[in-house]
């Protein structure tokens, strides 16, 4: 068994065992904290598909994260306030069903990524980074100026949305649902990385001209990856809003984009479980150091600097070696 495969299995086992132990001992706070790790890891996995496999350094993935969050907020708020979302051509009162909300979040996340990708992917390097950042900031200020859904104050949802057969208000049940989604997303990205599409995406990252010479258009490959990446990140946004029962323009902010990228860098760019380890380390530092000082990001900066200078494979690289693998 390869070292990275062993680390992946160990990380997945920890995600199963630790929350069950915390729930059994009455430490439900740790269940909620681990739920936050799992949801943010999903967002990191979405970015890692574009960044790790495709080499697309997007600094605007908060756009998709926020879209997913607002999809949840808008659908749930209309139902809780008894105000129909649509009256024509058919009556739609909103929804508090997670499968419906997640499906709509995936669709809107994909459409947003398609719109942004059609423009931004015609550039590269720092221009691509700045265009994706600009789109994220545009949506951030749009959300601030949208008084129908809270504007700058955000939007509160009083009761967590429902999933058939589960009581999502019970922390361990909601956690199990989120973990199942993370495993499904990891499996999807793993299959993509091994497919002919994944190989073409890797080739587009390494040498786009050579890929084009054999008859494969790099733009379409990158755009498809960007759309899938945006949809996954939007799904994470909808789940994160459900966890907090609150959505705000901060979900669109450049700081959120930066945090998602930090998950990937800390864990290991291009590593399947890299964003999972990165999100866990980030939240653990936030919990421990944040209780000591409000300026805990200084320590995060030192850790990130150390990773960039001395452990470019991230935490996964330290644990499993430098060779990048997706199994």
N, C-alpha and C positions, 0 to 999 in steps of 0.2 A: 504494500500500500504506500502510495506517495505521501510525503510529509504534508503537502497542502491538503490532500484529501482527508488525512487524519485530523488536521486542524479544523477543516470544515465540519466534519462529523462531531468533533468535540464542541465546537461553537453551537451547533444545532442542538446537541444534547443539553448544553447549559441553558439554552433558551427554553427547553422543555422542563428541566428539573428545577432550576432556581425559582421560577414563579410558583410552581406547585408547592415547593418547600415553604416559600414565603406565605402563601395562602393558608397552608396547614398550620403554620405557627401564628396566624393572625396578623402578619405584617403585610396588609393589603396595599400599603403605600408603595412597597417595592414591586408589587404586581403592576400597579399603575405606571411606575417609573420604567419598568421593563416593556410595558406596552408602548410607551413613548419611544423607546429605543427601536422596537420592531417597526413602528410606523415610519420613523425617520430613516431607518435602514432601507425601507421600500423606496423612498424618495432617492436615497443614495444609489440604489441599484439602478433606478431609472436613469440617473445622470451617468452612471458608470458605463451603461450601454453606449451612450453617445461619446463619452470622454475616453473610456478605457479601450473599447473596441474600435470606435470610429475616429478617435483623436480630435473630437469636436469640443473645444474648450468653451463651453457655454457658461456665461455668467448671468443668465437670465432664466434659469429653471424655476425660480420663484414665481414666474408668470404662470406656469402650469400648476404649481403647488397651490397658488392662490385661486386659480380657476376652479380647481377641485374643491377647495374650501368653500368658495362662494356658491358653487352648485349645491352643496349640502345645505348651506345656510338659507339659500333662496327657496329650495324645495320644502325644507322643513318649516321655515317661518311662515310660509303661506298656509300650510296645513294647520299649524298651531294657532294662527291668528284668524282662521276661518275666512281667509280672503283668497278667492280663486286666482291661480297663476295665469290661467287662460280661460276665456269664455267663448272664444270663437277660433277655429271652426268646431271645436268641441270643448266641453267643460273639463278642466284639469285643476284640481284643488291643491296640487303639491303632493309631497309624499314623505313619509317617515320610514320607508322600507329601505334598508341598506342596499339590497341588490339593485333596486331601481336607481337609487342615488349613485351608486358606484358605476352603473352602466352609463348614466348620463355624464358623470365626471370623466369617464374614459373617452366618450365621444367628444365632449367639448375640449378636453385636454389634447386629443389628437387633432381636432380642427384648429385649435390655437397654435399648436406646434407646426401644422402644415402651413398656416398663414405666415408665421414668423420664419420658418425654414425656407420657404420659397424666395424670400428676400435675403435673409442673412447668409444662407449657404452659397450665394453667388460671390461671397467674399471669403477671406481666410485670415488666419493670424489674428492680430490685434483688432482688425476691423470687424471680424466675426464676433469677438468678445464684446466689443463696444456696442454693436448693433443688438445683440441679445440682451445686454444690460439695458439699453435704451427702451426696448419693448417692455421689459419688466417694470421699469420706472414709469412708463406710460400707463400701464395697468394699475400701478400703485396709486398714482394721482387720480386716475379715473375712479377707483374705489373710494378714495377720500371725498370726491365730489359727487358721490352717489347717495343722496340723502334717503332715498327710498329704502335702502338696506343699511342704514346706520351711519353712513359717511365715515368720518374719522373715528367715531366711537365704536364702530363695529356692530356686530349682530349677535345676540345671545339666543341660544336654543335651550329651552327649559328642561327638556327630557331627551335623553339619548335615543337615537333612532333604533328601529327594531330590525331583527333578523329572524326569519322563520325558525322556530324550534329552540331558540336561545333567549335567555334573559340578559340582554346586553348591559343592564344596570349592575349585574354581578361582575366585579372586576376580572375574575379568573375566566369567566365565560367569554367576555369581550376580548380578553387577551388571547385565548385559544383561537378565536375567529381571526384576529389580526395576524397571529403566527401562521395560521393556515394560508392566509393570503401571501405572506412573505415567502413561504416555501414554494407556493405556486409561481410567484414572480421569479424567484431564483431558478426554478426548473425551466421556466420559459426562456430566460436569458442564457442559461446553460445550453439549451437546445439550439438557440439562435447562434451561439458562438461556435457550435460544431457543425452547423449547416453550411450549405454552399453560399447562402446569403452572408453568414458570419465571416466566412473566408474572404468573400468579395469585399466586405466592409473593412476587414483588416488590411487587405491589399490596397484599398482606397486610402487608408491612413498612411501606408508605407510608401506607395508609389502610384499616385493617381494616373499619371501619364501612361504607365505600362498597362494599367487596368483598362484604360480607354483604348489602348492599341489592340487589345484582344476582343473588343466589341462590347464592353460593359461600361455603361455610363456612370461615372462616380457620383454625379449629382443626384441621380435617382436613388442610388444605394444609400447615400448619406441622408437624403431627405426621408426615406423610409425609416431608417434607424432613429432619426430625430423625432419623427412622429410617434413611434413606439415608445421612445424615451419620455416624451411629453405626456403620453397617455398614462404611463406607469406613475409618473410624478404627480399627475392630477389625482389619480386614485389615492395616493398617499395623502394628498392635501384634504380630500374628502374625509378620510379616516381620522386624520389629525384634528380636523374641526369637530368631528364627532367625539373624539376623546375629551376635548376641552369644552364641548358644547358652546363654542364661541368661534366666530370668524371675524377677522379684522383686516384692514389694508396692510398691516405688517407682514402678512403672509406673502405679499407681492414684493416686499422690500429687497434691496440689494444685499442687506445683511443675511436674509434668509437664503438667497442664492449662494452667498459665501459660505454659510454653514453647511449647506448640502455638499458643496465642493470640498469642504474640510473633511466631511465624513469619508469621502472617497480617497483623499490624499492620505489621511491618517491611517486608514485601513489598508490601502494599497490600490493604486490605479490599475485597472484591468484585471483585478482579482475578483473572482465570483463572490466570495464572502468578505471582501475588503470593506465595502460600505457597512456591513453588519458590525464588524469589529470597530470600525471608525466611529459609528454612531454610538456604540456602547462606551467607548473610551471618552467621547465628547460629553455624553450625558453624565458619566461617572465623575468626570472632572468638574462639570457644572454643579453637580450635587455636593461634592466634597469641598472644592475650592470656593464655590459660590457662597457657601455658608461661612467661609472665613473672610472673604473680601468681595465687594462688588466689582473690583477690578481684576477678577480672576482670569479674564481674557489675556492678561499679560503673561501668565503662566502657560496658557494655551499657545500663545505666540512662540514661546521658547520651545515647547514640544514640537510645534509645527516646523520651526526652523531646524530643529534636530533631525526630524524626519526627512526634510528636503535635502539637508547636507550629508547626513550619515546613514539614512535608511530609506533610500528612494523607493524601495518596495513596500514601504509602510509597515504597519504592525504585522501584516501577513508575511511580508518579506523577512522580517526578523524571526518569525516563528517557523516559516516553511521554506525559506531560501529565496533566492532571487528569481528563479525561473517562473514566468507567468503561466498560469494554467487556469482553466475554467472547469475543472472536474472536481 
